[in-house]
Amino acid sequence: MTANSLPVETVTIERWPAMQIARADIGALSTLLDTRRAAGDVLPWDTNELYAVWSERNPDAPEPRDPFDGGRYGYRTRDDHYQLWSSGPDGESRTSDDVLVDSRVTRR
């Protein structure tokens, strides 16, 4: 990389607020899941169950929505671990620009 070139994965100014929203929302959902695990509760089975738990815990808050595609954030679980993700700037889930939290490697 030269002094005048930019990194390949530079987030444009227009997308910066969306990236901040996605990170904050995923952080809030992750905290909810970590709190449940610490209390000995099982993780929600799927996205619908995750959002039902969110609504129970946050009855006056709007449902978190991915600012890049307008849908719910991605979620999957295996054993006592989970992954949460935003589709990222390209609007496609499970690609390299996703905002991802993986409880196996992410420590809060």
VENWO-V611842 format. One record per residue. N is the residue number from 1. RES is the residue in three letters. SS is DSSP state (H for helix, E for strand, - for the rest). NEAR is the number of other ideal C-beta (glycine too) atoms within 12 Angstrom. D_LAST is the distance of its C-alpha to the last C-alpha in Angstrom with 2 decimals. Layout:
N&RES&SS&NEAR&D_LAST + N&RES&SS&NEAR&D_LAST
This chain:
1&MET&-&8&32.46 + 2&THR&-&6&34.98 + 3&ALA&-&5&34.58 + 4&ASN&-&5&35.57 + 5&SER&-&8&33.41 + 6&LEU&-&11&30.01 + 7&PRO&-&8&27.15 + 8&VAL&-&9&27.61 + 9&GLU&-&16&24.37 + 10&THR&-&15&24.97 + 11&VAL&-&22&23.92 + 12&THR&-&13&27.05 + 13&ILE&H&9&27.35 + 14&GLU&H&12&28.19 + 15&ARG&H&22&25.02 + 16&TRP&H&15&22.64 + 17&PRO&H&16&22.43 + 18&ALA&H&28&21.76 + 19&MET&H&27&18.89 + 20&GLN&H&16&17.35 + 21&ILE&H&23&18.01 + 22&ALA&H&38&16.53 + 23&ARG&H&28&13.19 + 24&ALA&H&20&13.19 + 25&ASP&H&34&14.41 + 26&ILE&H&39&12.05 + 27&GLY&H&22&9.09 + 28&ALA&H&26&11.25 + 29&LEU&H&41&12.13 + 30&SER&H&35&8.75 + 31&THR&H&23&8.15 + 32&LEU&H&35&11.69 + 33&LEU&H&36&11.32 + 34&ASP&H&23&8.61 + 35&THR&H&18&11.00 + 36&ARG&H&25&13.88 + 37&ARG&H&21&12.86 + 38&ALA&H&14&12.34 + 39&ALA&-&13&15.75 + 40&GLY&-&9&17.31 + 41&ASP&-&17&18.07 + 42&VAL&-&16&18.51 + 43&LEU&-&31&16.68 + 44&PRO&-&26&18.96 + 45&TRP&-&16&21.49 + 46&ASP&-&16&21.73 + 47&THR&H&27&21.18 + 48&ASN&H&14&23.88 + 49&GLU&H&23&22.38 + 50&LEU&H&33&18.90 + 51&TYR&H&27&20.75 + 52&ALA&H&18&22.92 + 53&VAL&H&26&20.04 + 54&TRP&H&32&18.80 + 55&SER&H&19&22.41 + 56&GLU&H&17&22.78 + 57&ARG&H&23&19.85 + 58&ASN&-&18&20.72 + 59&PRO&-&11&24.50 + 60&ASP&-&9&25.34 + 61&ALA&-&16&22.70 + 62&PRO&-&13&23.67 + 63&GLU&-&25&22.19 + 64&PRO&-&33&19.63 + 65&ARG&-&22&21.62 + 66&ASP&-&32&21.03 + 67&PRO&-&28&22.86 + 68&PHE&-&33&24.12 + 69&ASP&-&23&25.98 + 70&GLY&-&16&26.12 + 71&GLY&-&21&24.98 + 72&ARG&-&29&22.07 + 73&TYR&-&41&18.88 + 74&GLY&E&33&19.03 + 75&TYR&E&37&17.49 + 76&ARG&E&26&18.24 + 77&THR&E&24&17.40 + 78&ARG&E&13&18.69 + 79&ASP&-&11&18.74 + 80&ASP&-&16&15.43 + 81&HIS&E&20&13.42 + 82&TYR&E&35&13.29 + 83&GLN&E&29&13.52 + 84&LEU&E&41&13.69 + 85&TRP&E&34&15.73 + 86&SER&E&42&18.08 + 87&SER&-&30&21.47 + 88&GLY&-&29&21.21 + 89&PRO&-&26&24.29 + 90&ASP&-&19&26.64 + 91&GLY&-&20&26.11 + 92&GLU&-&18&25.94 + 93&SER&-&26&23.18 + 94&ARG&-&16&22.17 + 95&THR&-&19&23.34 + 96&SER&-&15&22.06 + 97&ASP&-&25&21.25 + 98&ASP&-&29&18.84 + 99&VAL&E&38&15.46 + 100&LEU&E&28&13.38 + 101&VAL&E&33&10.06 + 102&ASP&E&23&10.73 + 103&SER&-&28&8.81 + 104&ARG&-&15&11.06 + 105&VAL&-&11&9.89 + 106&THR&-&20&6.50 + 107&ARG&-&9&3.81 + 108&ARG&-&19&0.00
